[in-house]
Amino acid sequence: MGEIVAACGTVHAPQLIIRPPDEKPEMLDASIAAMRELGKILDETKPDVILFLGSDHLETFSMKCIPTFAIIAGKQAIAEFAGRNYELPIHLEMAEDLLDKLIHAGFDIAYSADAVLGHTFAVPFEYLIEKRRIPVIPFHTNVYMPPLPTVQRCAALGRAMAEIIKGRPERVAIIASGGMSHYPGTSKYPRPEFDFDRWMISQLEIGNIDAVLSLTPEQLDEAGNTEMLSWAIMLGAIGPVPGELLQYTPTWHHGHCMMRFIPARERKYPPFPPAKGNILRSKCWKNTVVLSSRMPVSSSTSIRPPPLMISIVCFLIFARTSRFANALSTISMQWRPNTDLSPSSVKPPRDWLTSAARKCSAIMCRSWWRLEPIHSPL
């Protein structure tokens, strides 16, 4: 009888490969180290196949056709990103069996034999699976283009997958790729909901998966966490298993999270402290990194916004300078959502004046408080 021998969730931030200049290298390195630690679970459990739960950022599918769910059932799983190419073998017989039985179980699953996958798959292929030649089954969930599947539907899909796995002989590892809070392509990009992430992690670490599975797509979207729909499939497959956080890295635009669920082990790291009180939308955070040792590299704290008058005065003084247009262009490049994620897309400051302008802009952008409760089970 088949069984799920490993289950974990991981970030797939493209910056982990691209490493743009506006990222802190120590943060990226901490997330990569945690992904590689998750990869060691594959050596420990020796699965026959990896069920890889991912999504798409219009790299594989287009507005012409975006399936709610899709399985890649070909000979090779091909992923391309940032000039890197990955080819992993696909467990074709199991992929086709999953496709057939899920459709007969009432799930409308699209399929492709040769779809080229994007960074949702490429980043974990690079840092988690690495050189391991374990057959994979790539599975796509629509997590961005409305209407989205419900969390409950995703969990039910995971339970159906688990039943199919039980009737097969393979040892299966499940990797859920996505999350946590970030707002790609929107004006909220530099303001992730770190408090929501912390609450969600605290619930997953005690096995309270219902707290997450009771959320609506609208609530997940409000918190920048629609990619957690891929995690919902995994949670449906494994049930209320307490997770263990290996790493949470709050960058200036994205909460990176790496957690393991199966196999169970004596906890290596202490439970993650939940956010206190109601989950509020605070747009004022200092970037920090917490290494896998759970020791802070720099203190994480919310800070009070500076008086509005000070920000206005600083901006007006700067506006009188002859280099206003140049620096304003740099500010815009730094803070507006960028579809081009290459390092050349973020221009470094040309002199001390432009650098000061960027810092002033950062303070003003991050110093507004909107104490608007996020709809959550709290």
N, C-alpha and C positions, 0 to 999 in steps of 0.2 A: 504494500500500500504506500502511495506517495505521501509526502509530508512537506510542510514548510519548515525548513531548517534554519533559515535566516531571514530577517526583515529589518530594514533600516530606512531612514529618510535623510535626504541630503539636499543642500542648495545646489544650484547650477549656474550661479552668477557668471556671465561672460567675462567680467573683469578679472576673474581668476586666471584666465588664459591671456587676455589682452594686456592686463596690468597698465591701465592708463595712469598718467602722472597725477591725477587728482585723487588717487587712492593711497591709503597708507600701506606700505609693503608689509609691515608686521601683521596687519589685519588679514591681508590676503594669504600670507604664509600660515597663519593660525588656522584659517578655514581649510586650506589645502592639507595641512597636517592631520586635521580631524577626518577629512575624507579618506586619507590613506589609512588612518586607524580603522575606519569602517571597512576598508578593503581587506584588512586582516581577518575579518569575520569569514570571508570567503575561503581563506586558507584553513581556518579552523573547522568549518562545517562541510567543505568540499561538495557544494551542490552540483547536480547534473545540469541544471539550467537556471538562468536568471530571468525572472519575469520583471521587466523593466517598465515601470509606470511613469510615463513622461507626458509632455504636452508640446505645444507648438507656438512660435512667435511669428507666424506667417513666413517661416523659412521652408516648411515642407508643403503646407497647404496654402491656398490663396482665397481671396474673397469669392472666387467662382464656386468653390466647394469646400466647406469646413465641416467635417463629420464630428458628431458628438463624441463617438468612440471609434477607434480604428486600431486594427492589429496589423503589424508588418509580418507577412508570411511569405518570405522569399528565402533564397539561399544565404544571403549576406545582409547584415544590418550595416548600412552605410551612413555615416555621419560626416558632415563637413562644416568647419567653422574656423574663421580667422586663418585661412591658409593651411589648416591641418585636416587630414583625412583619416577616418577610422573605418575599419572593416572587421566586424565580428561575425562569427558563424551564428546562424539562426537555427534553433531547434524546430525545424520545419514541421515535422510530424505532430509535435505537441501544439505548435501554433495553429495548425489546421484543425486539430481536435478541439482546442479552445474556441476557435471561431465557430465551428459547427454546433457545439453544445451550448454555447452562450446564446446563439441565435434561437435555438430551440427552447432555451429557457426564458425567452421573451426579451432579450437584449438585442437591439439593432446595431450590429457591429459592422462597420466598413472594413475593407482590407486593401492592402497593396502589396505587391511582390517586390517593388523596386523604389519605393519612396525614399528620398534622401532626407535624412534627419538633421536637425539643427543643434544649437548649443545646449538645449535641454538634455540631450543625450550625450553630446560631445564632451562636455565638461566632466561629468562623472566617468565617461569612458577613459578620459585622460588621467584622472586623479584617484578614482575609486577602483575601477576594474583594472586599469593600467594594462600590463602585458598578459594578464590572465586570459587564456583562450577558452573561456567557459561559454557555451552556447547561450544566446539570449533570445528573448521574445519581446520586441519593442511594442509597447501599447500606448496609444495616444488618447488623451482626454482633452476636449475643448474647455479650456479654463479662462479664455479671454473674450471670445466673440459671442455676445448675447444672441439667443437665450442659452444660458449655461445649464448643465445637468444639476440636479439638486444634490446636496451632500448625501441625503438618504439613498438616492438612486445609486450613487457611486459606492456607498457602503454595501448595498444589496448586490451590486456587481462583484465586489470583492468576495462576498460570501459565496456567490455562485462559482467564482474561480476556485475558491478553497475546496468546494465540493468536487469539482472536476479533478483537482490535483489529488484528492484522496483516492480517486478511482484509477490513478495512474501509478507507475512504479518510480517516477523520478523524485529525487530530493531537490526541492525548489528554494531558491533565494528570491526574495522580493525587494526591489529597490524602488522607493518612491522619490521622484526627482521634482523639487519645487520649493517655493517659499523661502524665507517667510516674508514679512511685510515689505512691499515695495510697490511703486506706482510707475512702471515704465511708460514713457510717452505721454505723461500728464504733468500738469503744473504742480502736482503734489509730490513729484519725484524726490525732492530733498527732505521730505517730512514723513518718514515711515512711522508706523504705529508700534513702537518698541514695547509699550506697555501691554498691548494686546498680545504680542508675541510672547512676552513673559508669562502672561496669564495662561495662554494656550500650552506652553511648555510645561508649566506647573501641573496642569490637568493631565497631560499625557504621561508625565512621570509617575503619577499615582494610578494610572490605568483608567481614568475617568474619560473614556473616549466619547461617551454620550454628550459631554459638554461641547465637544467639537462637532460631533455628528448631528447635533440639533440646530446648528447654525444654518442660515439661509445663504444662497449665493449673493444676495444683496448685502448681507452683513459681512461676508467675507470680502466682497468688493470694497465696502466702506473701509475695511481695515487693511486693504492691500494684500489680501491673502487668498485670492481665488486659486492660486496654484496648489493650495492645500486640498483641492479636490482629488489630486493624485494620491495624496496621503490618505484620504478618506477611503479609497479603494483598498489600500493596504490595511487600514484599520478594520475594515469590514472583513478582510480575509483572515486576520490574526486574532480578532476579538480584543477584549479588555486586558491586554498585556501591558504591565507598567513599562514605560520606556526609560532610557537613561540618556541624558544630554551629554554629549561629548564636547560640544562647542557651540556657543552662540556669539556671533561677532556683529555688533551693530555699527555698520559703516554709515557714512553720511547720507546714504540713500537706500540701504537694504539691510534687513536683518538676516544674516546667514545662520542657518541652524543645521546641525548634524546630530541625529539621534539614532540609537540602536534599540531594538525591541526584542528580537530573537537572534540567538539563543539567550536565555536568562543567565545571569551571572551575579556573583556578589558585587554589589554596587561599588564601582571604583571612585566615583565622584559623588559628592553630597547632592541632595535634591536641589533643584533650581528654585530660589525664592520667588514666590508669585508677586505680581504687582499688588500693591496695597490699595484697598478701597475700590471705588469705581474706576473703570478704565476710562481715562480722559484723553482727549486728543491734545497732547502737548507738543508744540512745534519747537521745543527748545531743548536740545540735547547736545552734550559734548560727545564727540566720537571716542570710543574706547575699544579695547580688545581684551577679551578674556581667553587666555590660552587653555589648552586642553587640561592643564594642571589646575584649572579653575582659579588661578592666581591672577588678579588684575595687573595689567601692564600700566594702565593709567586709570585714575579714578573715574567712575561713571556717576554723573549727577545731573539733575536738572538744574538749570540756572535761571535766575530772575531776568526778565528782559530789561534792557537799559531804558531810561526814560525816553519817551518818544521825542521830546524836544531835542535831546542830545543827538539822536539819530538824524533828525531833520537838519540841525545846525551843521553837523559833519558833512552831510550830503550837499548842502548849499555852498559850504566852503569849497568842497571839491569841484562843484559845478562851475565855479568861477575860473578854474584853471584852463589853460589853453589845450590841455590834453584830454578834455572831457569826452570827446567823441571816441577817441581810441580806447580809453579805459571803459567807457560804457559798453563798447563792443565786446571787450574782454569779459565784463560782468555777465553780459547776455550769453556769451559762449559758455561761461562756467555754470550758469544756473538753469538755462532753459533745457527742456528735455531734448536729448540728442538721439537721432536714429543712427547716426554714424558713430560707432563706439571705438573707432580706431584712435590710437594715442594722438595722432595729429589733429583730431577734432577738438581737443581742449587746448587752447593756446596758453602758454605760461605767461606770467606778467613780464612786461618789457623793462620796467624800472620800479623804483620804490613807490612812485605815485600810483601806478596801476595796481601794484600789490596792496597798497593801503586801500584803494577803492574796492578791491575784491573783498578784503576783510570787512570793510564797512558795510558792503552789500550783504555779506554773509550774516553779520550781526542783525541787520534789519530784516532779512528774510527769515531768520530763525527766532526772532524775538517776539513774534506775535503769539499770544495764547488764545486758543479757542477751546474753552472748557465745555465741549459738547460731548455728552456721553455717547459712546459707541453702543449700539444695541448688542448686548451680550447676555449670557445666562446669569451674570452676577446680579 
